[in-house]
């Protein structure tokens, strides 16, 4: 049976190939990408300097605009990081704002304010590593450089990442929150209005899963 619930915003070419390359090079220069250090340790970059911050700010402002338009809610950036995924890595099905194996964490977790998640693919020259929504007809998103996807952080949009069978996967990923006190970035209304003028509603292909 086909899913009837809107799940994700999905669009290609959200950023350029050159911007993807800059972000990958920045991540590689500042992180060992050594999987022996643990699942997350040693492969994420979440502290950014003035060389890359303007690009990240532009990306986050654009994501914020389209997320607010898509969900009709005010949102704020909660966290963002550059992430390396090596061959053999995968992520089991989960929700982003609570532990699906412990329902007591729904309202008692440091991640409870992660209302919306986003993934921005920086490359597509690898095998596997698809974003996978098993409760929505096993829908899998084919990675391509510059593709943006965002979706809710709760149980409605549980998701995983399929095993990477060859190559390296790079993403910029993070969360937005409805809780202003958790915001990591000040986004002005005039900045959102500027995006609206440059990027009309029909400029991107939007998929509702």
N, C-alpha and C positions, 0 to 999 in steps of 0.2 A: 504494500500500500504506500502510495506517495505521501511524503511528509507534507502537512498543511501549515506548519508553524514556521514563521520567518526566523531564521537562525543567524545568518551572517551577512555582513557586507563584504563583497569580494570584488576587487578591481585590479586590472593589470596596469603597468606603467605609472604607478603612483609616484615613483621617483625615477630619475634617469639612470642609465648604465654607469655613467661617470660618478654619480652620487653613490651608487651601490659599491663601486670599486673603492671610493674614498673611505667608506665605512668599514669595509673588509680590511683594508690596509691599516686603518687605525686600530681595529681590534687585534689584528695579528701582531702589531708592533708593541702592544701593551699587555698581552696575555700569553702565558706559556702554551695554552691549549693542550695541556697534558692530562689525559683522562685518568692517569694513575693517581692524580690528586683528589679524585672523588667525582661524583656525578656532576656537581655544579662547580665546585672549587677548581680554579685554574683554567676555566674556559668562558668566564663572563667578564665583561668590562662595563662597569656602571659609574665610573668617575670620568668626567669628560673635561678637557681643557678648552681654552678659547679658540683653538684652531678648528675644532669640530663642532663646538656648541651652537654657532649660528645655524648650521645645517640641521642639527637635531631640533633646534627651536622651530624652524620652519616646518619640519616634518610633523612635530607634535601639534603645532597650531592647525595644520591641515587635517590631521586625524581628528582632533577635537571638533573641528567644524563639521566634518561629515558624520561623526559619531552622534553629535547633538541633533543634526538633521534627521538621521536615521531612526534614533530612539526617542526624539522629541523630549530630551531631558538635558539639563545642565550638567556637564561633567568636567572633571579636573584630572590632570595627570598625576597618577599615584606613584608609578615607578617605571623605569625604562632601562634596558640593558642590551648590549651587543652580545650575541651568544654563538659559540662555535659548537657544532655537532660532528663528531667523527664517525667513521665506519663502525657499524655494529651497535650504535646507540639508538635508543628508542625511548618513548615515554608512554607508560600505561594510561589507560582511560582514567580521567580524573575531572574534578571541578576545580576552579582556581581559588574560590574563596572559602572552601571548607574541605575537610577530609571526608570523602564519600564513604569510607569504611568506619567512620565514627561520627554519627549524626549529632553528637553533643557539641561538635565544633562549629556547627552552623552559626551560632551567635557568640562563640567564645574562641576566637582565633585572631591572630594579628593580621590575617589576610581577609577578614570579613568585609572590608571596604573595597575590595577589588571587584567592582560591579561589572566592568567590561574589560575584556582582554583584546589585545591586538598582536598580530604577527606581520612583520614586513620582511619578505624574502629579499635577500641581497644577492643570491645566485640561484641558478637552477641546474648547474652542471654536476649533478650527483644523482644517485639512484635511491629510491625510497624516500624517507623523511617527509612523507605527506601528512598534513593535518587531517585527522580522521574523526568523524562524528558518527560513532556506531549507533546511537539512538535515533539518527536521522537517515535511515536507509543506507547506513555504512558509507555516507558520502565522504569522498577523499578529495582534497584540494591539491591540484598539481602545482608544485613549486616552479615559479619563474622569477627571474630577477626583476625587482621592482613591484611585485604583486603585494597588495595590502589586503589583509583579512581582519575583521574584528567581529566579536560575538560576546554574548553575556558570560559572566564569570561563574554562574551558579549551576545547579543541577540540570537545568533545561538544556544546556549546551555542553554536556560532558564531552570530552574530546581526548585524543591522544596523538602521538607522533609515531608513525610506522618506522620500522627498523631501516636505518641507512645501510644499504648493501654495498655501496661504492661511492667514493668521493667525500667531499666535505660540505657541510651545510652551514650557512651563515644567515643569521636573522637579527633584526632589531625588533625586540618584543617587550611588551609591558602591559600595564593596566591603567585604566581610568576609573575614577571614583565619583560618586554623587556627593561625597562628604568633603566639603571645601576645606575643612581643617586638616585633611590628609594630603592636600595638594603640594606637589613638589615644584610647581612652575606657575608663575603668574601669566595668564593669557588674557590680554585686553580685548574688550569688545570690538574695538576698531581693527584689531588684527584679524578677528574672525570675519568682520565685514569685508576686509580686503580680500580674504579667501573667497568669500561669496561672489564678489565682483569678478574675480579671475577665473573661478571654477563654478560655472552654473550647474544646476542639478543634473543635467543630461550629459555632462562631459565624461562621466565614467560609466562603464557598464556595471550594474549592480545586480548581484544574484541573491535572491532570498531562498534559502534552502528549504 
